[in-house]
Amino acid sequence: MDNQIIEEKVYFNRELSWLEFNYRVLEEALDTTNPLFERLKFISIFASNLDEFFMVRISGLVSQVKSGYSIKLPSGDTPLTIINRLKERISELVQLQYDCFNNDIVPKLHDEGFSFYTANDIPEQHIDSLKELFLNKLFLVLTPMAVDPSHPFPFLSGKELNLLVKLKDPKKEIPLFAIIPLPSKNRFIAIPGDDTGKKYILIEEFIKLFASYFFNGFEILKTCTFRITRDAEIALDEEDSNLLTAVEMGLKLRERGYPIRLELEKNADEELTNFLYENINFYTGFDFRINGTLNLGSFMDISLMSGFNHLKNEPLLPLAHVGFKDTKIDIFSKIKQNDLLLFHPFESFDPIIDFIEASAADPKVLAIKMTLYRTSGDSPIIVALKQAAENGKQVTVIVEVKARFDEARNITWAKQLEQAGCHVVYGVVGLKIHCKIALIVRDEEDGIKRYIHLSTGNYNDRTAKIYTDIGLFTAKKSYGRDGSSVFNLLTGYSEPPRWKKLITAPLDLRDFFIEKIRREKENTIKGGTGKIFAKMNALIDIKLIQELYEASKAGVKIDLIVRGMCRLRPGVKGMSENIRVFSIVDQLLEHSRVYYFYNSGEDEYFLASADWMERNLDKRVELLFPVEDDELKIELKNVIKIMLKDNVKSRELLSNGNYVKKTVISGQPSHRSQIELYNYFKNRNFNNKEHKRQLFIPNLKPE
């Protein structure tokens, strides 16, 4: 117990820290200053996040408990004690979620004219038109399944809604039970004849209304909507001779994963409830009696409806980067002229698409090499890569088929790329390819040139509109040389080179960060100044946390922006009093990874695909790259300054584990960093017509 107390004083628990991140998401739904559809969106995100948490993190803990694993983790907890703590916190958050949805958001939707009818309150004038819709469509599609000694309990897909029905057989006294699996799409059934776009009945209520048509001769006594969440981890044999086949088989096994959670209506009949408990072997304690509509994640569809602009944030339409405005100059000349940083989604993702499309069509381009971790369902980049291969280019694409929940899509893309003539590599044994790099080889008048794009985020044109990420275009030889070495390392048998610019995981990225942190510490000990700034999605790695603690003890000033999980405990006297940790949760998903070291006044800036997590540093191929252009460094300084000034959507992590929102001091201006960054880039891009960015940007250091 003493060891647990000591560990908890030093590190926060990983899973509990993640739950607090999801609570910050929920806080945005609770925030009445947010537009109504934005609040609904955050309710949906909270629900979807929690689904994945059960499918991945809790399922892993349950597996450990079931296998008898009881070794204490760094926090001092065992898997069983963590599960018990998670149950309590999840129950609190789910209660808060439904209080917000039922008592605040739904009434406000009603005030706006929206109706989500149930089987009990649907107006009589809609019954006939809905019955016609039911009989002509859903009645023909759905299949009720009896459950009795001759009909065993059916397999039910994870995350899908099901309707359990208790029936009275006129010939028998005991009740009968049947299950109707509900469609996974089109949950919101528009009321026929409604031209407002605001009147709906949910699919489960729609089926309840007409369920008797499935059971001719039987009386429906009670119904209950329920939902199962299953373990979604895929156990792969990385030595399998055909990784693609192994992943495809793993996806089939995932569908039949162990039940982790059961959700059912709070007012469910006792016999229905007992029937589910007896037939679904879910982990004890993870049954949730929901006071309202199950699966609030589906309400994302409502929040994204076109129109209703008064219920949404003002859209931040992507801006054209100043460096790409002159359409008379080809993209390769622009990159050769200057290194260029693009800050998405404030600045458009189009130049990345143009980069690949131009390369596919340009007769001077000899080869295209690229990594793909996640991309969109109708990706223009995939189309361009296929076109490039058909045009005779040497196209090499490293497709990570183990990217969680994108495996099936990536397998589809990989097959299409191969059919088009691309050389496709399905990752490497034992590691995930998480780095984001595109390399173009071009035959020019003065010889072979390489153009490279490196990014903190995925080559996904859709998420690039809602995730904050930063990408670098450069034609510098040192970057191109390292880029070629990265692909040689990943596609063939090649020893790691002596890198000129890029740093890679799992080879040397953690050591690189440790070296930089220790240098700041030593400079401070010698009487100089030490400063560190890092922005990431998660801070979990114990070794790096320990290094930060030691740097703090020496007096290094450390500011961290960590969107999600953070195990580091800041503000503890004698350990971390010089460390501040912030989390920004707003309309855009913070996703970029930025690392800054003061270096005795010789500021160093790095961007990376990696967070400070063991999986990124030990189990993935990641890339970190420096930003060396002075003008681009100034831009990054200003971006960091704006983020640290946020007093609207930023929360500070306290030493007790609580996050508190920064407050606007009376008489002082408010600073919402995402809006201010958008305006910053808007002013820069519209005011600067001659690439003289330094004329408009003050030279400021991070605070």
C-alpha positions in Angstrom: 0.0 0.0 0.0 2.9 2.4 0.8 4.3 1.8 -2.7 0.9 2.6 -4.2 0.7 5.9 -2.2 4.2 6.8 -3.4 3.5 6.0 -7.0 0.2 7.9 -7.0 2.0 11.0 -5.6 4.3 10.8 -8.6 2.2 9.6 -11.5 -1.5 9.8 -12.4 -3.2 6.6 -13.5 -3.4 6.3 -17.3 -7.0 5.1 -17.6 -8.3 7.6 -15.1 -6.5 10.4 -16.8 -8.1 9.4 -20.1 -11.5 9.5 -18.4 -10.8 13.1 -17.2 -10.0 14.0 -20.8 -13.4 12.6 -21.9 -14.9 14.7 -19.0 -13.3 17.8 -20.6 -15.1 16.8 -23.8 -18.3 16.5 -21.8 -17.7 19.9 -20.3 -18.0 21.4 -23.7 -21.5 19.9 -24.0 -22.3 21.3 -20.5 -21.1 24.7 -21.5 -24.2 26.8 -22.3 -22.1 29.4 -24.1 -21.5 26.9 -26.9 -24.1 26.8 -29.7 -26.7 24.0 -29.3 -25.5 21.8 -32.2 -21.9 22.1 -30.9 -23.1 20.9 -27.5 -24.9 18.0 -29.1 -21.7 17.2 -31.1 -19.6 17.0 -27.9 -22.3 14.8 -26.3 -21.8 12.5 -29.3 -18.1 12.6 -29.2 -18.1 11.8 -25.5 -20.3 8.7 -26.2 -18.1 7.5 -29.1 -14.9 8.0 -27.1 -16.4 6.0 -24.3 -17.3 3.2 -26.7 -13.7 2.9 -27.9 -12.4 3.1 -24.3 -14.4 0.0 -23.5 -13.4 -1.8 -26.7 -9.7 -1.2 -26.2 -8.6 -0.1 -22.8 -11.1 -1.7 -20.5 -11.2 -4.9 -22.6 -7.4 -5.1 -22.0 -7.8 -4.8 -18.3 -10.6 -7.4 -18.2 -8.4 -9.8 -20.2 -5.6 -9.3 -17.6 -8.0 -10.0 -14.7 -9.5 -13.1 -16.4 -6.0 -14.4 -16.9 -5.0 -13.9 -13.3 -2.6 -11.1 -13.9 -2.2 -9.1 -10.7 1.2 -7.4 -10.9 1.0 -3.8 -9.8 1.3 -1.1 -12.5 3.4 2.1 -12.2 0.5 3.8 -10.5 0.5 1.2 -7.8 -2.8 -0.3 -9.0 -3.6 -3.8 -10.1 -5.9 -4.4 -13.1 -8.7 -5.3 -10.8 -8.4 -2.2 -8.6 -8.2 0.0 -11.7 -11.4 -1.6 -13.1 -13.2 -0.9 -9.8 -12.1 2.8 -9.8 -13.1 3.1 -13.5 -16.6 1.7 -12.8 -17.3 4.4 -10.3 -16.0 7.3 -12.4 -17.7 6.1 -15.6 -21.0 5.8 -13.8 -20.7 9.4 -12.6 -19.9 10.7 -16.1 -22.7 8.7 -17.8 -25.1 10.1 -15.2 -23.8 13.6 -16.0 -24.0 13.0 -19.7 -27.7 12.0 -19.6 -28.7 14.7 -17.2 -27.3 17.2 -19.7 -28.9 15.5 -22.7 -32.3 14.9 -21.2 -32.8 18.0 -19.1 -31.0 20.6 -21.1 -30.1 19.8 -24.7 -33.3 18.0 -25.6 -35.6 20.7 -24.2 -33.6 23.3 -26.1 -33.9 21.2 -29.3 -37.6 21.2 -28.7 -37.5 25.0 -28.4 -35.9 25.1 -31.8 -38.8 23.0 -33.2 -37.1 19.6 -33.2 -39.0 16.5 -32.2 -37.7 13.0 -31.6 -40.8 11.0 -31.0 -41.2 7.7 -29.1 -43.7 5.0 -29.8 -45.8 6.4 -26.9 -46.0 10.0 -28.0 -46.1 9.9 -31.8 -49.0 12.1 -33.0 -52.0 10.1 -34.4 -51.9 11.9 -37.7 -48.5 10.3 -38.5 -49.3 6.7 -37.8 -50.7 5.7 -41.2 -47.8 7.2 -43.2 -45.3 5.6 -40.8 -47.0 2.2 -41.0 -46.8 2.4 -44.8 -43.1 3.2 -44.6 -42.6 0.3 -42.2 -44.5 -2.3 -44.2 -42.9 -1.3 -47.5 -39.3 -1.3 -46.2 -38.2 -2.3 -42.7 -40.7 -5.1 -42.4 -39.1 -6.7 -45.5 -35.6 -6.2 -44.2 -35.6 -7.0 -40.5 -35.4 -10.5 -39.0 -36.8 -11.3 -35.6 -35.1 -14.2 -33.8 -36.8 -16.3 -31.3 -34.8 -17.5 -28.3 -35.8 -20.8 -26.7 -34.4 -24.3 -26.3 -34.5 -24.9 -30.1 -33.3 -21.4 -30.9 -30.1 -20.5 -28.9 -29.3 -16.9 -28.1 -28.1 -15.3 -31.4 -24.7 -13.6 -31.9 -25.2 -9.9 -31.8 -22.8 -7.4 -33.2 -21.0 -4.9 -31.0 -22.2 -1.3 -30.7 -25.4 -2.1 -32.6 -28.9 -1.5 -31.2 -31.2 -4.5 -30.6 -34.8 -4.7 -29.5 -35.7 -7.5 -27.0 -39.4 -8.4 -27.0 -41.4 -10.3 -24.4 -44.4 -12.1 -25.9 -47.5 -13.9 -24.6 -48.3 -17.2 -26.2 -52.1 -17.7 -25.9 -51.4 -21.5 -25.6 -48.8 -21.2 -22.8 -48.5 -19.4 -19.5 -44.7 -18.8 -19.7 -43.5 -15.7 -21.7 -41.5 -16.1 -24.9 -38.6 -13.9 -25.9 -37.4 -12.7 -29.3 -34.7 -10.3 -30.5 -34.8 -7.9 -33.4 -31.3 -6.6 -34.4 -31.8 -3.1 -35.7 -30.2 -1.5 -38.7 -26.9 0.3 -38.1 -27.6 3.2 -40.4 -30.4 5.7 -40.7 -31.3 5.8 -37.1 -33.4 8.9 -37.5 -36.5 8.2 -39.5 -37.9 11.5 -40.9 -41.7 11.9 -40.4 -43.3 11.6 -43.8 -44.7 14.9 -45.1 -42.6 17.0 -42.7 -40.7 19.7 -44.7 -39.0 21.3 -41.8 -36.3 18.7 -41.4 -37.0 18.7 -37.7 -39.4 15.8 -37.0 -38.0 12.3 -36.4 -38.7 9.0 -34.8 -35.7 6.9 -33.7 -35.4 3.5 -35.4 -35.9 1.6 -32.1 -39.1 3.5 -31.3 -40.3 3.1 -34.9 -39.9 -0.7 -34.6 -41.6 -0.8 -31.2 -44.5 1.0 -32.8 -45.1 -1.7 -35.3 -43.4 -4.8 -33.8 -46.7 -6.7 -33.6 -46.5 -7.2 -37.3 -43.5 -9.5 -36.8 -45.4 -11.7 -34.2 -48.8 -12.5 -35.7 -50.9 -14.4 -33.1 -48.9 -13.3 -30.2 -49.3 -10.4 -27.8 -46.4 -8.1 -27.1 -46.1 -7.6 -23.3 -42.9 -5.6 -23.0 -39.9 -4.4 -25.1 -36.4 -3.2 -24.2 -33.7 -1.6 -26.3 -30.2 -2.8 -25.5 -26.7 -2.7 -26.8 -23.5 -4.7 -26.3 -19.9 -3.4 -26.5 -17.3 -6.0 -27.4 -13.5 -6.4 -27.1 -12.0 -5.0 -30.3 -8.3 -5.8 -29.9 -6.9 -7.9 -32.7 -4.3 -10.5 -31.8 -1.9 -10.8 -34.7 0.9 -13.2 -35.4 3.3 -10.8 -36.9 5.4 -13.7 -38.2 2.5 -14.8 -40.4 3.7 -15.2 -44.0 0.8 -13.1 -45.2 0.1 -10.1 -43.0 -2.8 -9.0 -45.1 -4.6 -12.3 -44.6 -3.8 -12.3 -40.9 -5.3 -8.8 -40.4 -8.4 -9.8 -42.4 -8.8 -12.9 -40.2 -8.3 -10.7 -37.2 -11.1 -8.4 -38.3 -13.5 -11.3 -38.5 -12.5 -12.4 -35.0 -12.9 -8.9 -33.7 -16.6 -9.0 -34.6 -17.0 -11.9 -32.2 -15.0 -10.3 -29.3 -15.8 -10.9 -25.7 -18.8 -8.8 -24.4 -17.4 -6.1 -22.1 -20.4 -3.8 -21.5 -24.2 -4.1 -21.6 -26.4 -1.0 -21.9 -30.2 -1.3 -21.6 -33.1 1.0 -20.9 -33.5 1.9 -17.3 -37.2 1.1 -17.1 -36.7 -2.4 -18.6 -39.0 -5.1 -17.3 -37.4 -7.3 -14.6 -37.9 -10.5 -16.7 -36.3 -8.8 -19.8 -33.4 -7.6 -17.7 -32.8 -11.1 -16.1 -33.0 -12.7 -19.6 -30.2 -10.4 -20.8 -28.1 -11.0 -17.7 -28.5 -14.8 -18.1 -27.6 -14.9 -21.8 -24.9 -12.2 -22.3 -21.7 -13.1 -20.5 -20.5 -9.5 -20.1 -17.9 -8.5 -17.4 -19.5 -8.1 -14.0 -20.4 -4.5 -13.1 -20.3 -3.0 -16.6 -24.0 -3.0 -17.1 -25.5 0.4 -17.5 -29.3 1.1 -17.0 -29.6 4.1 -19.3 -32.2 6.8 -18.4 -33.0 7.8 -22.0 -31.8 7.1 -25.5 -29.0 4.6 -26.0 -26.0 5.4 -28.2 -25.9 9.1 -28.1 -23.0 8.9 -30.5 -25.5 8.7 -33.4 -26.6 12.2 -32.6 -23.5 13.4 -34.5 -25.7 13.1 -37.6 -28.1 15.7 -36.2 -25.3 18.1 -35.2 -23.9 17.9 -38.7 -27.1 18.6 -40.6 -26.8 21.2 -43.2 -28.4 24.6 -42.4 -29.3 25.6 -38.9 -26.2 27.9 -38.9 -27.5 29.7 -35.8 -27.0 26.5 -33.8 -23.4 26.0 -34.9 -20.0 27.7 -34.5 -19.1 30.0 -37.3 -17.2 27.8 -39.7 -13.4 28.3 -40.0 -13.1 28.0 -43.7 -9.6 26.8 -44.7 -7.4 29.7 -45.9 -5.1 29.6 -49.0 -1.5 29.6 -47.9 0.3 32.7 -49.1 3.1 30.5 -50.6 0.7 28.8 -52.9 -1.4 31.7 -54.1 0.5 32.3 -57.3 -1.0 29.8 -59.7 1.5 30.8 -62.4 4.3 29.1 -60.5 4.4 25.3 -60.3 4.4 23.7 -56.9 7.9 22.4 -57.2 9.3 25.9 -57.9 7.5 27.2 -54.8 8.9 24.5 -52.6 12.4 25.0 -54.0 12.2 28.7 -53.4 11.3 28.5 -49.6 10.5 25.9 -46.9 6.8 26.2 -46.3 4.8 25.4 -43.2 1.1 24.7 -43.4 -1.1 24.9 -40.3 -4.2 22.8 -40.8 -7.1 23.3 -40.7 -6.6 27.0 -40.6 -4.8 26.7 -43.9 -6.1 24.4 -46.6 -5.0 20.8 -47.2 -5.2 21.4 -50.9 -1.5 22.0 -51.5 -0.8 18.4 -50.3 -3.3 17.0 -52.7 -1.9 19.3 -55.4 1.6 18.0 -54.6 0.7 14.4 -55.3 -1.6 15.2 -58.2 1.1 17.3 -59.9 3.7 14.6 -59.3 1.4 12.0 -60.9 1.0 14.1 -64.0 4.5 15.7 -64.3 6.7 13.9 -66.9 9.8 15.0 -65.0 8.7 13.1 -61.8 10.4 9.7 -61.7 9.1 8.3 -58.4 6.6 8.9 -55.6 7.1 7.4 -52.1 4.6 7.8 -49.4 3.3 6.4 -46.1 -0.4 6.1 -45.4 -1.8 5.5 -41.9 -5.3 6.8 -42.1 -7.0 8.4 -45.1 -10.5 9.2 -46.2 -13.1 7.0 -47.8 -12.9 8.7 -51.2 -9.3 9.9 -50.9 -8.0 12.1 -53.8 -4.5 11.1 -52.8 -5.3 7.5 -53.5 -6.7 8.4 -56.9 -3.5 10.4 -57.7 -1.2 7.6 -56.6 -3.0 5.1 -58.8 -2.9 7.6 -61.7 0.8 8.1 -61.2 1.5 4.3 -61.4 -0.7 4.2 -64.6 1.4 7.0 -66.0 4.6 5.0 -65.5 6.0 6.5 -62.3 7.7 4.3 -59.7 5.1 4.5 -56.9 5.9 3.0 -53.5 3.2 3.2 -50.8 3.6 2.0 -47.3 0.1 1.2 -46.1 -0.3 0.5 -42.4 -2.9 -2.2 -42.4 -2.8 -2.5 -38.6 -4.1 1.1 -38.0 -6.8 0.4 -35.4 -10.4 0.7 -36.8 -9.1 1.6 -40.2 -7.7 -1.8 -41.0 -10.5 -2.7 -43.5 -10.3 0.6 -45.3 -6.5 0.4 -45.6 -6.7 -3.2 -46.9 -9.1 -2.0 -49.6 -6.8 0.9 -50.6 -3.7 -1.4 -50.5 -5.3 -3.8 -52.9 -6.5 -1.1 -55.3 -3.0 0.5 -55.3 -1.4 -2.8 -56.1 -3.9 -3.4 -58.9 -3.0 0.0 -60.4 0.7 -0.9 -60.4 2.0 0.6 -57.2 4.5 -1.1 -55.0 2.7 -1.6 -51.7 4.4 -2.5 -48.5 2.2 -3.6 -45.5 4.3 -2.1 -42.7 7.1 -3.9 -40.9 7.1 -6.9 -38.5 6.3 -5.9 -34.9 5.8 -2.2 -35.5 3.2 0.2 -36.8 4.2 2.7 -39.4 2.8 5.9 -37.9 5.1 8.5 -39.6 3.8 10.9 -42.2 6.1 11.4 -45.1 5.8 11.9 -48.9 8.9 12.0 -51.1 9.0 13.0 -54.8 12.0 12.3 -57.0 12.2 14.6 -60.0 14.6 14.8 -63.0 15.4 18.4 -63.6 17.8 20.4 -65.8 20.5 20.5 -63.1 20.0 16.9 -62.0 17.9 14.7 -59.8 16.0 16.7 -57.1 14.0 15.5 -54.1 10.9 17.2 -52.7 9.6 16.2 -49.4 6.5 16.7 -47.2 6.5 15.8 -43.5 3.6 16.2 -41.2 2.3 15.7 -37.7 -1.0 14.4 -39.0 -2.5 12.0 -41.5 -2.9 12.3 -45.3 -6.6 12.5 -44.8 -8.4 15.3 -46.6 -11.5 15.0 -44.3 -9.9 15.1 -40.9 -7.5 17.8 -42.1 -10.6 20.1 -41.9 -11.2 19.5 -38.2 -7.8 18.3 -36.8 -5.0 20.8 -36.0 -1.8 19.6 -37.7 1.3 21.1 -39.2 3.1 20.1 -42.3 6.5 21.0 -43.8 7.4 21.3 -47.5 11.1 21.4 -48.2 13.5 20.7 -51.1 16.7 20.8 -48.9 19.1 18.0 -49.8 19.6 16.9 -46.2 15.9 16.3 -45.7 15.6 14.6 -49.0 18.6 12.3 -48.3 17.1 11.4 -44.9 13.7 10.8 -46.5 15.1 8.4 -49.0 16.9 6.6 -46.1 13.5 6.3 -44.3 12.0 4.5 -47.2 15.0 2.3 -47.7 14.8 1.3 -44.1 11.1 0.5 -44.3 10.9 -1.2 -47.7 14.1 -3.2 -47.9 17.0 -4.6 -45.9 18.9 -1.4 -44.9 20.8 -0.5 -41.8 19.8 2.9 -40.2 22.0 5.7 -41.6 23.6 8.6 -39.8 20.6 11.0 -39.9 21.3 14.6 -40.9 17.9 16.0 -40.0 15.3 13.4 -39.2 15.0 11.4 -35.9 13.2 8.1 -35.8 11.4 5.9 -33.4 11.9 3.3 -32.2 15.6 3.8 -32.9 16.6 7.0 -31.2 13.6 9.3 -30.6 13.4 8.9 -26.8 17.1 9.3 -26.4 16.9 12.5 -28.5 14.3 14.0 -26.2 16.2 12.9 -23.1 19.4 14.6 -24.5 17.5 17.8 -25.2 15.8 17.8 -21.7 19.1 17.2 -20.0 20.8 19.9 -21.9 18.2 22.4 -20.7 18.8 21.1 -17.1 22.6 21.4 -17.3 22.3 24.9 -18.8 20.1 26.0 -15.8 22.4 24.4 -13.3 25.3 26.4 -14.7 23.4 29.6 -14.2 21.7 29.9 -17.5 18.1 29.7 -18.6 16.3 26.5 -19.4 12.9 26.4 -21.2 10.9 23.6 -22.7 7.6 23.7 -24.5 5.9 20.6 -25.7 2.5 20.1 -27.3 1.2 16.6 -27.8 -1.9 14.4 -27.6 -0.8 12.3 -24.6 2.1 12.2 -22.1 2.5 8.7 -20.7 6.1 7.7 -21.0 7.6 7.3 -17.5 11.2 7.8 -18.6 10.5 11.1 -20.2 8.3 12.2 -17.2 11.2 11.4 -14.9 13.5 13.5 -17.0 11.0 16.4 -16.9 10.8 16.1 -13.1 14.6 16.3 -12.8 14.7 19.3 -15.2 12.0 21.0 -13.1 14.0 20.4 -9.9 17.0 22.2 -11.5 14.8 25.2 -12.3 13.9 24.6 -16.0 10.6 26.3 -16.9 8.4 23.8 -18.6 5.1 24.4 -20.3 3.1 21.5 -21.7 -0.1 21.4 -23.7 -1.4 17.8 -23.5 -4.8 17.3 -25.0 -5.6 13.9 -23.6 -4.0 11.5 -21.1 -1.2 12.9 -18.9 0.5 10.9 -16.2 2.8 13.7 -15.1 1.7 15.4 -11.9 2.6 19.1 -12.1 3.0 21.7 -9.4 4.4 19.4 -6.7 7.0 21.2 -4.5 10.4 19.6 -4.8 9.4 17.6 -7.9 7.5 19.5 -10.5 6.7 23.0 -9.3 8.2 24.5 -12.5 6.0 22.5 -14.8 2.6 23.7 -16.1 0.2 21.4 -18.0 -2.7 22.7 -20.1 -5.3 21.0 -22.2 -7.2 22.8 -24.9 -10.6 21.3 -26.0 -12.5 23.3 -28.6 -14.3 23.0 -31.9 -11.2 21.6 -33.6 -9.3 18.5 -32.4 -5.9 19.5 -31.2 -3.6 17.0 -32.9 -0.2 18.6 -33.7 3.0 17.7 -31.9 5.4 20.6 -31.4 8.6 20.5 -29.3 10.7 23.6 -28.4 14.0 23.9 -26.5 15.5 27.2 -25.5 19.1 26.0 -26.1 20.7 29.1 -24.5 18.8 31.4 -26.8 19.4 29.4 -30.0 15.8 28.4 -30.2 15.2 24.9 -31.5 11.8 23.8 -32.9 10.8 20.3 -33.9 7.6 18.8 -35.2 6.7 15.1 -35.0 4.2 12.4 -35.6 4.9 11.0 -32.1 3.4 11.7 -28.7 5.3 10.9 -25.5 3.9 7.4 -25.1 5.6 4.1 -24.9 3.7 2.9 -28.0 5.0 5.8 -30.1 8.6 5.6 -28.9 9.0 1.8 -28.7 6.4 0.1 -30.9 5.9 2.5 -33.9 7.9 4.0 -36.7 7.8 7.7 -36.0 9.6 10.8 -37.4 10.6 14.0 -35.8 11.9 16.8 -38.0 13.4 20.2 -37.3 12.1 23.6 -38.4 15.1 25.6 -39.3 14.0 28.5 -41.5 14.0 31.7 -39.3 10.7 33.0 -40.6 9.0 29.6 -39.9 10.5 29.6 -36.4 8.9 33.0 -35.8 5.6 31.6 -36.9 5.9 28.7 -34.5 6.8 31.1 -31.6 3.7 33.1 -32.3 1.5 30.0 -32.5 2.8 28.8 -29.2 2.3 32.2 -27.6 -1.3 32.3 -28.7 -2.0 28.8 -27.4 -0.5 29.5 -24.0 -2.6 32.7 -23.7 -5.9 30.8 -24.2 -8.2 31.6 -21.3 -11.5 30.4 -22.8 -11.0 26.8 -23.9 -7.8 26.0 -22.0 -7.8 24.1 -18.7 -4.8 23.8 -16.3 -3.9 20.5 -14.6 -3.5 20.8 -10.9 -1.3 18.6 -8.7 -4.5 16.9 -7.3 -5.5 15.7 -10.8 -8.3 18.2 -11.4 -8.4 20.4 -14.4 -9.6 23.9 -13.9 -10.6 26.3 -16.7 -8.6 29.4 -17.0 -10.7 32.4 -16.2 -10.9 35.8 -17.9 -9.7 38.4 -15.4 -12.1 41.4 -15.1 -11.0 44.1 -17.5 -8.7 41.8 -19.4 -9.4 40.5 -22.9 -10.5 36.9 -23.5 -8.3 34.7 -25.7 -9.7 31.7 -27.5 -6.6 30.3 -29.2 -8.3 28.4 -32.1 -10.2 31.6 -33.2 -7.1 33.8 -32.7 -4.9 31.4 -34.7 -7.4 31.4 -37.5 -7.4 35.2 -37.5 -3.7 35.3 -37.3 -3.3 33.2 -40.4 -6.1 35.0 -42.2 -4.3 38.3 -41.6 -0.9 36.9 -42.6 -2.3 35.3 -45.8 -4.4 38.2 -46.9 -2.0 41.0 -46.0 1.2 39.4 -47.3 1.4 39.3 -51.1 5.1 39.2 -51.5 6.3 36.4 -49.1 7.6 39.0 -46.7 6.1 37.3 -43.6 8.7 38.8 -41.3 7.2 42.3 -41.9 3.9 41.3 -40.2 5.0 39.0 -37.4 6.7 40.2 -34.2 9.7 38.2 -32.9 8.3 36.8 -29.6 9.6 34.0 -27.5 7.3 31.5 -25.8 6.3 32.5 -22.3 
